Amino acid sequence: MNPIIKLDHVYKRYTSGDTEILVLKNINYQIEKGEFVIILGASGAGKTTVLYLFALYQAKEERNTVSIYQGGAVT
């Protein structure tokens, strides 16, 4: 099967002064065409961050690889 969304080794961290907060660590996930997906989690768990990654808002930060497939791959 060919995924329509694929996350490979995704990391996301925020810094505040000298403090670094790692909110996503080595996330690997893919969604296949026609698959129904629900993102659940507690407040602050990173749900919105993952959705932003899906929308490619933060895709090129750090070592992130986010691919959205629509015919050919768009990264």
N, C-alpha and C positions, 0 to 999 in steps of 0.2 A: 504494500500500500504506500501511497505517497502522502506525506503530511501536508496540511495547508498552513500550519504554524509549527515551528520547531524552535525550541530553546536548547542551546548547547553550552554547557559549562558557564552559566550566567551568574555573575556576581554583581551585587549592588551595595555600595556603602555610602554613608553620609558622614560628614565630619562637622564637628562643632567645637571650635577652638582646638584643644589638644585631644579631644575625645573622638574616636572613630567608632561608628556603629555599623556593623555588617548586618544588613537586613535580608539579603539573599546570598546564599553560599552554594555554589556549584549546582545550580538548578538545571536539570535535563528533563525536557518534557516535549511531547509532540501531540498535536491534535489532527486527527484524520478527517478527510472530507466526509460530511454527513454525521459526524460524531457530535453528541450533545454534551457540553461540559459545564459544570457548576464550580465556581471558586468559592470555597467556604473557609472561614477562619476567624479567630478572635480579633478584636480591635488591635491594630498595630502589627498584624501578622504578615503584611506585605501584599495583600490582595490587590490594592490599587496600584502598587508598584509593578506587579506582574501585568496588570491590564495596560499600563503605560508602555511596558516593554512590548506587549502584543501590538500596540498601536505604533510602535517604532519611535516613540518620543525620546526614549533613552537608550536606544539600541546600540549605539556606538561607544557607550561609556565603558571604561575599563576593558575587560576581555570579552565582553558580551558578543554573542552571535545569535541574532534573532532573524529567522527567515520566514517570510510570508510568501506562499506559493500561489500564483494565479497564472497558470500556464507555464511560465518560466519562473525561476527563483528570483525574488527581490530581497536583497539583504541590506 
